[in-house]
Structures are given as structure tokens and as C-alpha cells.
């Protein structure tokens, strides 16, 4: 029998947890990049029962500055306040979902893991899979009793620009963006095109099968077969969001020394001395 990764929950598993009264917090992370109101509009129209909504720009992104990229991490203090108001403590299971292949749900999975919350998962197939099963949805906006969430930051999960630059000839560097952006052929979002020198390409959507569901453990092991478990692996993307599905897959397969470069490409290019690599153009 093919097995899902340990951080993935199926729609049926989540439905059973709800029916059995588990201490469960569902988080709707649906987001459309470039349209800040889209995700909230979809949430208000219909969402999983008792699910809260978190917005990528407003909730899962910190204060922006000269460096740090387009989606810098919020401070641990801000995350403590956010999760406390959602009624989350260390005993609460969290299941995040979106409708974009798990990219934004994985961002929340990573952020909760980063502040020491281990009981967090991503819903396989997201909102679409839930509704295709005919499982219940609602328009009701829940209100939660505040709990005390205490952050236990895991600094080993991140790596700075300076550390990335110092590791270029030692660590495995995975670029999670689309191929054309990795190659430097096009750059629809950031001000400069290209990649961090030495990076290999690993588009995050390659974690999904033809139907948009997460590949099972066997197929993901085949995908990452060239990586060794004792290597340091640094994962980046455009702004630290779509790198997270790759990290979820790697961690689920047992790779331990996996780090997110939070600012990713949008941070790297803010440093004039940061080298840039592109595919040679014919």
C-alpha cells in the first residue's frame, strides 16, 4: 500500500477527527498572489467547519524592509499572539489547507514547526478534495477562546543570506521556482532574473501527481533519490513561500538537515555583491 508523508492528512482523516471531537484547529490559507482579497472572499463564501482564515500578506508575512524579501517571517512574538488568538496551544492539532496545491498551507506548516509546534499537518488536495468528497462546508465565521501559545524557535531551520553565500560550494541548494525563472529566462515577479549560483532545480509542484494530490512516499523518494541524508540542504524560492512544500516533502522523507532561506531570491537580489547565475542563451 502506498503511504502518504507523515505531515499529510487526507480529507477522510480530517473528517473523522472532527467527528470524534479531536482538539483540532483548521486553518484556511487560500491565497491568490497579486490579489490580496481573493482568499478571504473565498473563505467567506465557503470553508471547512470551524476553520479560521490566515492571509499570506497580512498574517504570515512580517514587516518588510530593505532586505528580507517579499514575504519576511513575522517575529516570534507576533506568531505567539496570532496563534494564541486562534485558540492554539501545544496540545492543539493544526491542519492547514488551501486550494493552490498546498503551497500556502505548507508555509503555515513550516512556520508552526519553526516556533516549535510539532502537531501540524497539511490537508491533501485542499479545499477541492474536501468538497469533491461531499464533506460539509459552512459560511459561519468561528470565534475562538484564546489560549497561551508559547514559541520555541528552532533557529537551525533557517539560514541567512551570508550563510548561504558561504555554503555555495558545500551545501545542496534547491531552487523551487518554475523552470524559466530558475534558468533566468523570465522573471515576472522580482526585479532581477537568474538563480543563486550552483542551485539545482526542483520545482515545488513536482511534489504533486497528475491530479494535484501529493505524491506518495515511494514516488517522492524517487524524486529526491540523488540527495544524501547527511548533506546540508538549503531550499529557496522567490520569497520563502513555495520552498516550504519541498521542505515538507524532504522532512517527511527523513532528511533532517534541511533549511529554508526565508528571504529567498527576492532577498538575494537586494545585495549588490550577491552573484547571479543564468542559463547561457543561444
N, C-alpha and C positions, 0 to 999 in steps of 0.2 A: 504493500500500500504506500502510495506517495504521501510524504509528510510535509505540512506547512512549516515554515520557520517558527521558532518559539515565540516571536513577538507579533505574530499574526493571529487574529481571531476571525473565524467565519461568521457569517450572518446568523446561522443557526446557533452557534455557540453563544453569541451575544444575546440572542432572543431567550435562550434558556437561562442565562444569567439574570436577565431582567425578570423573568417569570418566577425565578427561585429567590428573589429578594436579595441578591448579592449587593454588597457595598460597592456600587458601580457608578462612575461618572462618565457619561458620554459627552464628547466634545466634537461639535461640528466645525470643521476647518475649511469649508468650501471657500474657494478664492478664485477670482479671475484677475490675473495680473493686468494692470493697466485700467481696471475698473473697480475701484475700492468699494463701491456699493453693491456689487453683484452678489457676493457671497451672503451678505446679510439679507438681501432681498430674497434669495432662495431659501435661507433658513426661516425667515418669517412666513414664507409661503407653506413650507412643509419641512419637518425634521423628525428625527427619531425621538421616541418618547423620553421626556425629561432631559433632553440634550441641551447643553449650553452652547453658545457660539463664541468662537475666538477668531478675531480678524488678524490676518498676517501683518498688515501695516500698523494697525492700532494696538494690538495686544502682543504679538510675537516678534516685534521689532523694537529695538531700543532707540535712544537718541542718536541722531545722525550728526556726523562731523566731517572734518576734512578727510579723515581716514576711517576705516571700519566698514566701508562698503554700503550697498543699498539697503541691507537688512541686518544691521548690527544687533548683537544679542542684547536683550534687556538686562539690567543689573539683577543680581540675585535677590536684592531687596524688593525690586518691582515684581519679580516672579513669585516671591513669597506672598506678597499682597494679592496678586492675581489669583493664585491657586487657592489661597485661603478663602477668598470671597466666592469661589466656586464650590466650596464645601469639600475640598480635597485635603486629606491628611495622609500620613504614611500607610494607613490601613485601606485607603480607598483605591480600588482598581479603576484605572482610566483607560477608556477605549476611544481613540480618535478616528475620525473618518472625514473624507472629502469626496469629491466626485471628479478628481483630476489624477487618478492613478496612484494616489497615496502620497504625493509629493508634500503636501502641506500637513497632512496627518503625521507624516514621518518627521517633519520639522518639530511638531509638538512632542512626539515620542522622544526625539533626541533631547529637546530642552528639558523635559521632565527627568530624563535619565541624567542629564548634566547636573541637575540640582539634587540628585540622589534618590529620586523616586523610581523604584525598580518595577513596580506593578503597573506597567503601562504597555498598551498594545495598539495596533492599527487594524481597522476593520477591512478585511479582504474584499475588494470590489466596491467598497464605499457605499454611498447612498444608493447608487444604481442597483447594486446587487441586493441590497436590503429590500428595495421596493419591488424588484423583479420576483422576489420570493413571496410578495404579497403581505409582508410583515407591516405592523401598524406604524403610522406616522401621525403627526399632530401639528397644529399651529400654536399650541399653548406654550407660552414662554415661562419656563420654570423659575422659581425663586428658591435659593439655597440657604441653608443655615451655615453661617461662617464657621470654619474650622481653623485649626492652627497648623499651617504648613510651614515646616522649617527646612530651609535649603541646606543641603550638604554638598557643596560644589565639588565637582570632580575635575580639577584643573588638567589632569592628564588627557582629557577628552578633546582638548583644543590645542591649536598650535598657532603661533603668531607669524606675521609676515617675515620677521627677522629669522625666526626658527625655520620657516620654510626655505628661505634663501640659503641658509646654512646646511640644509639637508638635501639639496638638489641632486647631489651625486651619491647619496646614501639610501634615502627612503624611496619607496614606491609612491608615485604621485598620480592620482586618478582624477581626470577631468570629466565631470559628469554631464557636461553640456552636449547639445546637438553636435553632430559631426562638423557641420560647416563653421560653427563658432570655434570648435576645437582647432580646426585647420587654419583659422584666421581668414577664411574666405568671405565671411559675412559677420557682422556684429550689429544686430537690431536693437540692442539694449544699452550697452556700455560704450564709452567714448573711444576706446581703442580695441582693435581686433587682435586676436592671437591667443597664445596659451603660455602658461608657465613652462620654461624650458625643461625638457625631459619627461613631461607628463604623458601618460598613456591615456587612450580614450576609453571611457566606459559610460556611455550614455545611460542615464538612470532608468529610462523606460525599458531597457533590456532586462530589467528585473521582472517584467510583466510578460505574460503569454499573449497569444493572439486575441484573446477575449478581454484583455485588460485586467486579468487576475494575476496575483503574484505567482510566479513560477514555484514549483515545489522544490524541496531541498536538493533533490538529485540534480535537477536542471540548473539550479543556481551554483551548485558545486562545479558543474561543468563550465559554467560561465567564468568562474574565478579560479579555474584549475591552475593557472600559471602563477598564482600567488602562493607564497610560503607563509606558514603560520608564525614563523619567528621574525618576519620582516616588519619594519615600521611602515604603515600605510597611511598616507595623507590624502584626504578626499576634499575636493573643492568643486565649485560650480560657478555660476555667475555671482551669487550673493549669499551663499551659505544655506540655501533652502533645498534645492534639488540634489545636493550632495547627500542629504540625510537618508533618502531611500537606499542609496548604495551602502551607507554605514549600517543601516538596519540589516541589510542582507548579509554583509560581512560579519557583523557581530553575531547574527543568528546562526551563521555557519561555524562560529567558533574562533574567528580572528579576534585577538584581544588588543593588539597594539594598533588601533585604528583611531585616527584623529581627524577632526573637522577643522579646516581653515575657515573660520566664521565669515571673514570679510570676502574671501574668495577672489575671483577675478576683479570684481568691482573695487576691491581694496587694493589689490596688487598694482593696478594701473595708476593709483594716486601717488605712487612713489616714482620720481623721475629716474632713479637708479635701478629700478626693477627691470631685469631683462625680459624680453618678449620673443617668443619663437612662433614662426608661421610655417605653413607648408610652402615649399617653393612653387611658384606659379609658372606654368608653361606658356 
